[in-house]
Amino acid sequence: MLAASAGCRSENISTESSVQTVSSPTVSSARTPEQDLAVIDGNGRPIDGSEAVIAALLDRAEPKCTEGRRGVADLSVKAVEVAKSKGARTSNFDMLTGALKVLDLYDQPQECLGVFAALVVSVTE
């Protein structure tokens, strides 16, 4: 379990391994990560073009995160679930975009769990 901490309230996002699997009725191992995120962001039906946009975000995030493409998608799904449970209005597109703003500051791949946890804290305060 990792908590984002920088002298502020923390939100916990738990993982069972370095590659996180999130149990959600809309996540399917038969679909690609970008298909899953587009379906989730579209409330069960992807918005035209959203899959390509999310694929491009995952293309940028994948080499920057040690969790891999599916792991990054799973982190985003869980971060959105936690943020929404706290009353925030957010999406996987928002989470990936926010994570990339942080990840672009680093030259080496990072464990992205902490980045997504910090994003949850920032959108729920």
N, C-alpha and C positions, 0 to 999 in steps of 0.2 A: 504494500500500500504506500503510495507516495502522496505527500501533501505539498502543495505549492506554498512556500513561506518566504515572505520578504517583509516581515514586520507587520503583516496584515492577516485578516481572517483567512483561514485555509479551507479548501474544499478537497475532499479525498476522492481520488479515482483509483479504484483497486484493480490490480492485474494479478493473474495467476502465473504468468510467465512474461518474458520480454515481448512476445507477440500476443497481444490481447485479443480475446474473442468476446464480443459483446452479444448478449442474448437479446435479440429484438425480433419481433415477429416480421419486420420488413427487411431484415438482412438475410440474404440467401447466399450460400456458398456456390450455388449454380450460376449466379450473376457475377459480373466483374465488380470491383469496389466502386468504380464510378457509376455503374448502373444502380447499385444499392443506394449510394448517396443521392443520386438524382431522384430516385423513387421516394426516398425519405423526405427530401426537401420539397417535393411536389405533392406531399400528403397522399402517397400511394400511386401517383401518376406523374412521371417526369415531365417537366416543362420543356418544350421544344428547345433544343440546343444546350440544355443544362448538362447533359451527360458529357458533351465535348468540353465544356468549360471546366467541369469538375475533373475530367481526365487530365486536362492541361495543368490544373493545380496539383493533382497527385503526381504528375510527371516531374514537377518542380520539387515537391516535398520528398518524394521517395529517396533520392540520393542524399538528402539532408537529414534523414531520420534512420536510426538503427533498427526500427521496428518493421521496416519493409512496407510495401504499398498497402496490403490488406491491414497490417497493424496500424498504419496511419489512418486509414479509413475507419477502423474500429475505434481508435482514440477519438476521432472527430464525432462519431455517432454517440459515444458515451458522454463526451463533453457537452454536446447539444442536449442530450437527455437530462443531464444534471443541471445545466443552466436553465432549461425550460421549467424544470421542477421547482426552481427558485424564482420563477416569474420573468425570466429574461426572454426577449424575443430574439432568436438567433437561428442560424441554419448551418449546415455543413459547409456551404459556400463561405459564410462569414468566418467560421472556425478555421478553415484551411487558409483563407486569405490572411487572417490575423496571425496564424502560426508562421506563415511564410515571411511576414514582416519581421518577426523575431529571428527565424532561421537564416534569413539572408545576411544577418550580421556575423554568421559563423562560417569559417572555411572548412571545418571538419564536420562529419555527421554527428548528430546529437541524439540523446535519448529524448524523444519528443513528448513523452508522458508529462514531464514537468512543464513543457511549453503549453500543452493543452490544459493542464490543471491551472496554470496561471491565467490563461484566457478565461476560464470559467469564473475564477475569482473576479477578474476585471469586469466581466459583463453582468455580474450579479451584485455588484456593490452600488 
